[in-house]
Amino acid sequence: MKIRYPFMALASLLSVLALAGCGNYAEKTHPSWVAPTPGAVYDDSTVFARITQAVQADPALRGINIEIKVTDGLVTLSGTIGNEDQMTRINMHTWMVDGVKKVDNQIKIK
């Protein structure tokens, strides 16, 4: 029984010391830490302009007649194109633009 009481006293002392170190966490945070900024916000006109520019700059898509609409990051594509490669390229250019959340591709192949 003599060994039991010193062990319990030591365990109690360590518990109290450990809990004492759990004070206000915010005070122990390094001053250089700052909360991360929220994600970038892209307006629809910027998303529209970037998609349009990418499509117009692609030589394989010159002369196609498609309509691009952007509402709250949802891009709706419509019109007609000549082949599957053009469809793939339009999808690729659209999804590569920052701010695109979803694409509703209603383009038809002639």
Phi, psi and omega in degrees: 000334181295325182286330185294315184293316177297324178296316180295321179295318179294317179297319179295316180298316179296321178297316179296317179295321179294318180290329179295330179282356182264034181297214182289114183296324183298327179290337183265359179281136182298137183298338181283346180283131175229153179296138179295147179287150178296161181303154180297148179247131181244130178276156186298325181293325178290317178298314178302313182297320181290322177294313181301315179298317181295318180294317181291333181280346181276117182301329181286348182248006180295136177086359178283156182241091177235158177247137180240126176235139179232125178223113180052041178085353176271120182257128175248123179250135177215163181127194179231148178226174186270331185203174182294325179299319178296321178299315180298317181294318179296315178300315181299310181298323181292311183291338181283347181278128177297137179103348178282122180259327182203149179236125174254096185269107179251018181289140178251146176264130181296000000 
